[in-house]
Amino acid sequence: MTETATRAKSAAQETEHFDVVIVGAGISGVGGAYHLTKQCPGMTFVVLETQASFGGTWLTHRYPGIRSDSDLYTFGYRFKPWTSAPIATAAEILRYMGEVIDENDLGPHIRYQHKIISASWSSDKKLWTLEATRTDTGEAVRFAANFLWMGQGYYRHSQGYTPAWEGMETFKGQIVHPQTWPEDLDYAGKTVVVIGSGATAATLIPAIAAECGHVTMLQRSPTWFRTGRNAIAIADELRELGIDEAWIHEIVRKKILHDQSVFTSRSFTEPEVVKQELLAAVQAYLGPDYDVATHFTPSYRPWRQRIAFIPDGDLFAGIRAGKASVVTDEIERFTDTGLLLRSGRQLDADIIVTATGFDLNVLGDIEFTIDGKPLVFSDTVTYRGMMFTGVPNMAWVFGYFRASWTLRADLVGDFVCRLLNHMKDIGARQVTPTLRQEDKDMVLLPWIDPENFNPGYLMRGMHLLPKRGDKPEWQHTQDYWTEKDQFPAADLDDGIFVYA
């Protein structure tokens, strides 16, 4: 046996035990760590993070202009006031998260560069055993946990999704995905084509437009956008009055959540009215002669996919100034100088950016087994989008599409802590969500109704996700305004949870 193998084996035999292992040090994992310290004092826990630092999405994505597409009064944690402009850069979000870690002494609990390879549950031991690798040293390490809290997100951080177009190998320029943006990419004076029209494209284009020779947003179909000032008037007014930041944070959160609730409801009850309001705002930025009908009028109703917020209309300002343009067409194939479109048009480029979305992965590409049998995640049924039938002592944070991710991270944090404390009170070491007798004949459906919400990354990966039922407790409803009341009221002894 080699020295390296001997060292790895020795390290793997030394098992560190914790009450809870949190996977991921992004928004969800850091929030979970905070809630554990406050609501479950005395419980031991560790946060295992693959990357070299905290931040998750905000560390992974380093393309120019990277910013939130949700306001930070609701994307920020409920317990930590946000004091700057509502749409924030990645650097500002990382600074905010760093303050949360420092102010609550979470740093000693986080292990960076720890990649989990497998997770196995033993019903005899009532334990999860995690095999991991330290990416900085190559050492194998092992952890045991009573409870597993998955906060790693829903997409593969190491790579984004890029379709395989014909002729890509013939293109003589550079092809770049925003998720793996090269730090030394020189786009000054270059002709750039950005494929895609989601939040990433809408963020990237105004950030590079001034330096590029020209940048074109090439979209197969249009996307809905909302516009407005990157400011909250009531927040500014309250600060002028010297109101405490904690009060401002709470008041502004409530106002934003109220306004979002009204807007979301109207997108279902009066979609045509909402549609015309959104289009009128875009037309106001681009002028009366711009072809908004072709380039900014989607075929689906508002909120069937996520709506990106365009602060101060910066995307449209670049288009109106002639530094950026939009082409609505489909790609026939790549050529040596750019793209041949279905219409027959040739679109030349020095750099092609594939802002084509995420590569969905389920539970962090970790190999899961339960009592020696592989976990087939898609065979389970979700309990409120955070626990799963037949999977003991595990919760997963999956946020909202129509509201800020962190709103649900906080709700899940409260629920998991309440569940852990309940297990301690009744002397249980295992909890497993199970279909009740009245649920046995329940119709099982895909994770989310495509008629309700259908972004590409979910549609491509729906077969990997758990099923949902036709009752609220067996769904991820995507409705914060209902779940904020349902989660705290959920009965932990209603028969769904089987304790041992």
FITORTI-595910 format. One line per 10 residues: number of its first residue (from 1); their letters; for each residue x, y, z of C-alpha. Coordinates in pm, 1 decimal. Layout:
# residues N
NUM> a> X Y Z  ...
//
This chain:
# residues 500
1> mtetatraks> 0.0 0.0 0.0  139.6 341.2 -93.9  208.9 608.8 168.9  -71.9 821.8 25.1  -321.8 535.3 39.2  -216.7 446.8 394.6  -261.5 806.7 506.7  -600.6 828.8 336.0  -720.3 503.9 493.2  -603.9 614.5 836.9
11> aaqetehfdv> -785.3 945.6 804.3  -1102.1 775.1 683.9  -1107.1 546.7 989.7  -1121.0 846.7 1221.8  -1489.6 936.6 1227.0  -1600.6 1272.8 1364.2  -1950.3 1265.7 1509.1  -2197.6 1554.0 1512.9  -2565.6 1588.2 1593.8  -2617.6 1766.0 1259.8
21> vivgagisgv> -2415.2 1793.4 940.2  -2510.0 2085.8 715.4  -2407.9 2046.9 352.1  -2308.2 2373.9 183.8  -2199.0 2715.2 311.3  -2415.4 2924.3 81.8  -2724.9 3121.7 176.6  -2908.0 2806.9 294.0  -2622.0 2648.4 487.6  -2512.5 2964.2 666.7
31> ggayhltkqc> -2874.3 3036.9 756.1  -2918.5 2682.9 886.5  -2607.9 2716.0 1102.4  -2743.1 3040.1 1251.3  -3080.3 2884.3 1333.8  -2916.3 2583.5 1499.3  -2708.8 2804.7 1727.8  -3011.6 3010.0 1831.1  -3289.2 2748.8 1841.7  -3102.0 2428.9 1929.0
41> pgmtfvvlet> -2832.8 2541.2 2173.0  -2601.2 2261.3 2272.8  -2642.1 2059.1 1955.6  -2313.4 1989.9 1782.1  -2289.4 2057.7 1412.3  -2048.9 2107.9 1124.1  -2095.8 2274.6 785.0  -1918.6 2094.9 499.4  -1845.8 2308.7 193.8  -1680.2 2195.2 -131.2
51> qasfggtwlt> -1556.5 2539.4 -230.8  -1270.1 2730.3 -71.4  -1498.7 2983.9 98.2  -1859.7 3060.5 182.4  -2113.9 3210.8 -55.9  -2237.4 2933.9 -284.0  -2385.1 3096.6 -594.0  -2222.4 3429.3 -510.6  -1879.7 3269.4 -502.5  -1931.7 3040.9 -804.2
61> hrypgirsds> -2053.8 3309.4 -1044.4  -1788.3 3568.1 -1126.5  -1901.3 3709.0 -1458.0  -1912.0 4088.6 -1498.4  -2202.7 4258.1 -1326.9  -2310.7 3958.5 -1118.4  -2591.9 4078.0 -891.3  -2908.8 3962.1 -722.2  -3234.9 3952.2 -911.8  -3427.2 3960.6 -583.2
71> dlytfgyrfk> -3428.4 4251.1 -341.4  -3194.8 4206.6 -45.5  -3457.9 4309.9 206.7  -3618.8 3970.2 141.6  -3317.8 3782.9 0.3  -3127.6 3886.2 311.0  -3196.1 3694.0 629.7  -3485.0 3805.5 846.9  -3246.5 3834.4 1142.6  -2983.7 4052.8 974.7
81> pwtsapiata> -3089.0 4398.0 846.8  -2995.7 4496.6 491.9  -2889.0 4860.5 474.3  -2794.7 4927.6 109.2  -2962.4 4938.7 -232.2  -3210.3 4652.5 -275.2  -3040.2 4498.1 -579.7  -2689.8 4406.9 -468.0  -2366.4 4290.5 -628.2  -2212.2 3953.4 -546.8
91> aeilrymgev> -1938.0 4131.0 -352.1  -2197.0 4307.6 -134.6  -2383.4 3981.5 -69.0  -2060.4 3802.7 24.2  -1970.9 4083.8 261.4  -2315.8 4057.7 421.7  -2280.8 3679.2 460.3  -1934.7 3723.6 607.9  -2081.2 3955.4 869.9  -2344.0 3693.2 958.7
101> idendlgphi> -2069.3 3433.6 1004.4  -1849.0 3664.6 1212.8  -2124.6 3815.1 1427.3  -2256.9 3471.4 1522.5  -1923.0 3290.3 1554.4  -2013.6 3040.4 1282.7  -1664.9 3027.0 1129.8  -1529.4 2750.9 1358.5  -1817.3 2525.9 1248.1  -1740.7 2548.3 873.7
111> ryqhkiisas> -1499.8 2310.3 696.2  -1408.5 2435.8 351.1  -1277.5 2225.0 60.4  -1461.8 1917.0 188.3  -1632.3 1732.2 -96.3  -1883.5 1469.5 14.2  -1864.5 1154.3 -196.0  -2125.9 934.6 -31.9  -2386.6 935.8 243.7  -2516.5 612.5 394.1
121> wssdkklwtl> -2792.2 574.4 650.6  -2799.7 289.9 903.1  -3131.2 221.6 1075.0  -2949.9 5.6 1329.9  -2713.9 285.3 1432.2  -2961.1 566.9 1358.5  -2677.2 751.4 1186.0  -2570.2 899.7 856.4  -2209.3 822.3 763.1  -2049.3 1063.0 517.2
131> eatrtdtgea> -1736.9 981.1 319.5  -1563.6 1295.7 196.8  -1242.2 1415.4 39.4  -1043.3 1722.3 132.3  -983.4 1885.1 -203.8  -684.7 2081.0 -72.0  -491.0 1775.4 51.9  -658.3 1477.0 -113.6  -719.7 1317.2 226.4  -1023.7 1097.6 285.4
141> vrfaanflwm> -1231.0 1199.7 586.0  -1542.3 1056.2 749.1  -1824.8 1214.6 944.6  -2119.5 1064.4 1128.1  -2436.7 1260.6 1192.1  -2773.8 1201.6 1352.3  -2934.7 1445.2 1106.9  -2842.0 1565.0 758.8  -2938.5 1917.3 650.2  -2889.9 1961.6 275.7
151> gqgyyrhsqg> -2825.6 2325.4 186.4  -2618.1 2274.6 -125.9  -2872.9 2415.4 -372.5  -3008.0 2254.3 -684.0  -2751.4 2299.0 -962.0  -2401.4 2177.6 -1041.3  -2153.6 2447.9 -938.6  -1865.6 2305.4 -1141.2  -2033.9 2360.0 -1477.7  -2335.0 2526.0 -1635.2
161> ytpawegmet> -2572.9 2390.1 -1896.3  -2467.9 2437.4 -2258.6  -2659.6 2267.6 -2541.7  -2458.3 2072.1 -2796.8  -2500.9 2276.4 -3113.8  -2375.3 2154.2 -3448.2  -2043.6 2300.8 -3553.4  -1930.7 2434.1 -3215.3  -1584.9 2289.9 -3274.6  -1545.3 2496.8 -3592.0
171> fkgqivhpqt> -1588.1 2834.5 -3422.3  -1253.4 3016.2 -3415.3  -1342.9 3253.8 -3133.4  -1405.1 3183.3 -2764.8  -1711.3 3007.9 -2621.0  -1772.8 3095.8 -2255.5  -2037.1 2996.1 -2002.5  -2101.7 3263.2 -1736.2  -2070.8 3006.8 -1458.6  -1707.2 2939.6 -1555.4
181> wpedldyagk> -1614.7 3290.4 -1668.0  -1236.3 3321.5 -1731.7  -1080.5 3591.7 -1515.3  -857.2 3701.7 -1804.1  -1127.6 3717.3 -2073.5  -1063.1 4026.1 -2287.0  -1385.0 4151.9 -2443.4  -1277.5 4512.7 -2496.1  -1366.7 4620.8 -2848.6  -1486.1 4269.2 -2935.4
191> tvvvigsgat> -1810.3 4158.6 -3096.7  -1993.0 3948.0 -2840.2  -2305.6 3734.6 -2875.1  -2482.7 3629.8 -2555.5  -2711.8 3330.6 -2610.8  -3004.6 3349.1 -2370.7  -3236.2 3612.3 -2224.5  -3274.3 3522.2 -1860.2  -3145.0 3702.0 -1552.3  -2781.9 3615.2 -1629.4
201> aatlipaiaa> -2791.4 3764.4 -1977.9  -2982.9 4067.9 -1852.4  -2714.8 4124.4 -1588.4  -2409.9 4053.3 -1801.7  -2500.1 4258.8 -2108.8  -2524.1 4603.4 -1945.1  -2203.6 4527.1 -1751.6  -1995.7 4469.7 -2066.6  -2178.9 4679.4 -2327.4  -1972.0 4994.5 -2276.9
211> ecghvtmlqr> -1642.6 4812.1 -2336.3  -1747.0 4574.6 -2615.5  -1745.9 4673.5 -2976.5  -2104.1 4549.1 -2973.1  -2299.9 4289.4 -2777.4  -2604.2 4103.4 -2908.6  -2854.7 3914.7 -2698.3  -2963.6 3617.3 -2908.2  -3282.4 3461.5 -2777.2  -3497.8 3180.2 -2901.1
221> sptwfrtgrn> -3796.3 3347.4 -2735.8  -3849.1 3657.9 -2520.0  -3847.5 3678.0 -2140.3  -4055.4 3888.4 -1902.3  -3871.4 4167.3 -1720.1  -3969.8 4414.2 -1450.7  -3810.1 4756.7 -1427.3  -3774.5 5015.9 -1158.4  -3536.9 5219.7 -945.5  -3271.1 5039.6 -746.4
231> aiaiadelre> -3403.2 5202.5 -432.4  -3690.3 5163.8 -186.7  -3848.4 5500.4 -117.0  -3989.7 5408.0 221.3  -3648.3 5280.9 335.8  -3483.3 5608.1 238.3  -3754.0 5808.2 415.3  -3726.0 5603.2 734.9  -3348.3 5647.8 738.2  -3392.8 6023.3 706.5
241> lgideawihe> -3610.6 6003.7 1017.1  -3337.6 5816.9 1204.5  -3537.8 5497.1 1248.6  -3338.7 5195.4 1372.8  -3214.3 4970.9 1090.0  -3378.3 4662.1 1241.1  -3716.4 4838.1 1226.1  -3650.5 4957.3 871.6  -3558.1 4604.6 765.1  -3878.2 4459.3 907.7
251> ivrkkilhdq> -4106.6 4732.7 771.7  -3954.4 4724.7 422.9  -3964.9 4342.6 413.7  -4334.1 4347.9 497.2  -4408.3 4609.7 232.0  -4212.4 4427.3 -37.6  -4373.7 4094.7 50.1  -4718.4 4254.9 40.6  -4648.9 4411.7 -299.6  -4508.0 4084.7 -433.9
261> svftsrsfte> -4811.8 3895.1 -312.8  -5044.7 4134.7 -491.9  -4840.5 4123.6 -812.3  -4814.7 3743.2 -810.7  -5187.0 3707.9 -750.9  -5265.3 3949.9 -1034.1  -5044.2 3752.3 -1272.9  -5292.2 3466.3 -1229.5  -5619.4 3659.5 -1199.4  -5557.5 3927.6 -1462.9
271> pevvkqella> -5258.4 3813.8 -1669.7  -5341.7 4033.4 -1970.1  -5344.4 4347.5 -1758.7  -5011.5 4257.6 -1596.8  -4870.6 4173.9 -1937.9  -4958.4 4516.7 -2076.4  -4811.6 4690.6 -1771.2  -4479.7 4507.6 -1810.2  -4464.2 4576.2 -2183.5  -4547.4 4944.0 -2137.1
281> avqaylgpdy> -4255.3 4981.1 -1895.7  -4014.4 4823.9 -2145.7  -4151.3 5035.7 -2430.3  -4100.3 5349.3 -2221.3  -3727.7 5274.8 -2200.1  -3681.7 5168.0 -2562.4  -3901.9 5426.3 -2730.4  -4220.3 5401.1 -2937.1  -4047.2 5273.6 -3252.5  -3875.9 4972.7 -3094.5
291> dvathftpsy> -4024.5 4633.3 -3185.6  -4122.8 4525.6 -2835.2  -4380.3 4283.1 -2976.1  -4105.9 4070.8 -3134.7  -3825.3 4096.5 -2882.1  -3985.3 4146.4 -2540.4  -4330.1 3985.1 -2557.9  -4316.5 3622.9 -2433.8  -4568.6 3361.5 -2541.6  -4634.3 3254.9 -2181.3
301> rpwrqriafi> -4816.0 3444.9 -1907.9  -4614.5 3642.8 -1651.0  -4460.9 3435.9 -1369.2  -4474.5 3105.0 -1553.0  -4098.3 3152.2 -1547.2  -3895.7 3370.3 -1314.9  -3919.1 3744.0 -1385.8  -3586.5 3924.4 -1363.0  -3575.1 4276.4 -1223.6  -3382.1 4530.1 -1435.5
311> pdgdlfagir> -3264.0 4806.3 -1199.3  -3290.0 5150.4 -1352.7  -3355.3 4984.7 -1690.5  -2981.0 4937.5 -1753.6  -3029.6 4658.2 -2008.2  -3265.7 4874.6 -2212.9  -3042.7 5180.4 -2184.8  -2764.8 4988.6 -2360.8  -3000.0 4883.4 -2637.7  -3133.9 5232.8 -2690.9
321> agkasvvtde> -2777.4 5370.5 -2700.6  -2686.1 5126.0 -2978.5  -2421.8 4941.6 -2773.6  -2642.1 4633.5 -2746.5  -2908.9 4473.5 -2960.8  -3154.5 4185.6 -2950.1  -3202.3 3914.1 -3211.0  -3494.1 3674.8 -3174.8  -3416.6 3364.4 -3376.4  -3296.5 3005.8 -3342.2
331> ierftdtgll> -2948.7 2866.2 -3399.4  -2904.1 2645.2 -3702.7  -2537.1 2580.8 -3632.6  -2207.8 2740.0 -3534.7  -1972.6 2855.3 -3811.2  -1604.3 2946.6 -3800.7  -1697.7 3315.6 -3757.4  -2012.5 3295.1 -3546.7  -2364.3 3159.7 -3581.7  -2592.8 3068.7 -3868.8
341> lrsgrqldad> -2953.1 3126.7 -3766.7  -3267.2 2944.0 -3880.3  -3374.2 3256.0 -4069.2  -3055.9 3231.8 -4276.7  -2894.9 3529.0 -4105.3  -2525.0 3506.2 -4014.4  -2433.9 3650.7 -3676.8  -2059.2 3706.8 -3647.4  -1880.1 3709.7 -3312.8  -1539.9 3712.0 -3151.4
351> iivtatgfdl> -1683.5 3572.2 -2827.7  -2000.4 3367.2 -2776.7  -2139.0 3352.1 -2424.4  -2377.8 3063.7 -2354.6  -2604.7 3206.9 -2084.2  -2817.9 2897.8 -2123.7  -2888.4 2806.6 -1765.2  -2804.9 2563.9 -1490.0  -2724.6 2195.8 -1493.9  -2967.4 2060.1 -1236.3
361> nvlgdiefti> -2821.0 1810.5 -994.3  -2996.0 1629.4 -715.8  -2850.3 1643.3 -365.9  -2505.1 1753.5 -467.5  -2405.3 1451.6 -678.2  -2364.7 1257.7 -353.9  -2416.6 881.3 -369.2  -2691.8 808.3 -116.6  -2777.3 469.0 30.6  -3029.2 371.5 296.5
371> dgkplvfsdt> -2954.3 47.6 478.9  -2731.2 -57.1 193.1  -2981.3 16.3 -85.3  -2925.5 304.2 -331.4  -3164.0 596.8 -279.6  -3365.5 662.6 -593.5  -3471.1 1015.6 -518.1  -3732.7 1026.9 -792.7  -3917.5 735.1 -629.6  -3986.5 937.5 -315.4
381> vtyrgmmftg> -4269.4 1180.9 -244.5  -4182.2 1519.7 -106.1  -4307.5 1644.1 228.1  -4354.6 2021.0 176.0  -4054.6 2028.7 -58.4  -3804.3 1969.9 222.7  -3828.7 1606.2 342.4  -3895.4 1283.8 154.0  -4082.7 960.1 212.1  -3859.4 675.6 317.2
391> vpnmawvfgy> -3558.7 902.7 377.9  -3481.8 926.6 752.4  -3333.9 1225.0 933.5  -3278.8 1448.3 633.4  -3407.2 1787.7 520.3  -3336.8 1977.7 198.3  -3357.7 2352.3 143.8  -3519.6 2437.2 -188.9  -3627.0 2799.2 -210.5  -3892.2 2992.9 -398.6
401> fraswtlrad> -3916.4 3083.6 -765.2  -4155.5 3376.0 -724.4  -4005.1 3512.1 -404.9  -3659.9 3524.0 -251.3  -3483.9 3193.0 -186.5  -3390.0 3297.6 166.9  -3751.4 3338.9 275.9  -3790.0 2963.3 250.8  -3444.9 2893.5 392.5  -3555.7 3073.6 708.5
411> lvgdfvcrll> -3888.4 2884.0 719.1  -3713.7 2548.7 671.8  -3462.9 2648.9 940.6  -3741.7 2709.8 1190.0  -3912.8 2382.7 1098.0  -3600.3 2166.8 1118.2  -3504.3 2312.9 1454.9  -3856.8 2254.2 1586.5  -3842.4 1895.5 1459.4  -3500.7 1832.8 1616.8
421> nhmkdigarq> -3618.3 1971.3 1950.0  -3935.7 1761.0 1929.5  -3730.4 1446.1 1868.5  -3516.9 1530.1 2170.7  -3824.6 1585.5 2386.0  -3982.2 1248.8 2296.9  -3653.4 1057.0 2297.8  -3661.2 973.1 1925.0  -3341.0 919.3 1726.9  -3504.5 869.4 1385.9
431> vtptlrqedk> -3783.5 1041.8 1195.4  -3906.3 930.4 854.0  -4182.2 1098.5 650.7  -4432.7 832.2 546.0  -4755.6 835.7 348.2  -5051.6 793.6 582.0  -5333.2 550.5 513.2  -5541.1 834.2 366.8  -5251.5 918.8 133.2  -5201.1 569.5 -11.4
441> dmvllpwidp> -5423.1 624.9 -318.0  -5316.0 985.9 -367.9  -5239.1 1084.2 -726.1  -4863.1 1135.8 -768.0  -4748.2 1414.8 -997.5  -4420.8 1577.1 -1110.3  -4232.9 1794.0 -858.2  -4402.7 2104.2 -997.0  -4688.5 2161.6 -1241.2  -4536.7 2276.0 -1574.2
451> enfnpgylmr> -4844.2 2490.2 -1629.7  -4757.8 2672.7 -1309.3  -4381.6 2715.5 -1355.2  -4159.0 2574.8 -1627.8  -3801.4 2708.3 -1652.6  -3572.7 2505.1 -1875.0  -3346.5 2367.0 -1602.9  -3646.8 2220.0 -1418.4  -3803.8 2073.9 -1729.7  -3473.0 1908.7 -1826.7
461> gmhllpkrgd> -3428.4 1758.0 -1481.4  -3785.3 1690.0 -1365.6  -3730.7 1312.9 -1394.0  -3460.8 1337.0 -1124.3  -3680.6 1505.8 -865.2  -3926.0 1354.6 -614.5  -4295.9 1330.3 -683.2  -4560.0 1552.8 -530.3  -4909.5 1463.8 -418.5  -5238.3 1646.9 -456.3
471> kpewqhtqdy> -5244.4 1765.2 -94.4  -5058.6 2072.1 36.3  -4839.8 1872.1 277.1  -4706.2 1664.8 -13.0  -4608.1 1959.5 -233.9  -4357.6 2237.5 -269.2  -4632.8 2492.6 -322.8  -4409.5 2788.1 -419.6  -4637.4 3003.5 -208.1  -4448.2 3184.1 68.1
481> wtekdqfpaa> -4756.9 3373.1 181.7  -4929.7 3043.2 263.7  -4626.8 2849.5 386.2  -4524.7 3118.3 636.6  -4837.9 3018.9 830.9  -4848.0 2648.4 743.7  -4492.9 2557.8 846.0  -4515.8 2679.2 1207.0  -4859.1 2516.7 1242.5  -4760.0 2177.5 1096.4
491> dlddgifvya> -4843.6 1898.7 1341.7  -4534.1 1688.6 1409.4  -4751.1 1406.2 1543.6  -5011.0 1381.7 1266.4  -4899.2 1040.2 1143.8  -4677.5 1163.3 862.2  -4367.9 1142.4 1078.7  -4272.4 795.0 1197.7  -4037.3 814.6 1494.7  -3800.0 551.0 1628.6
//
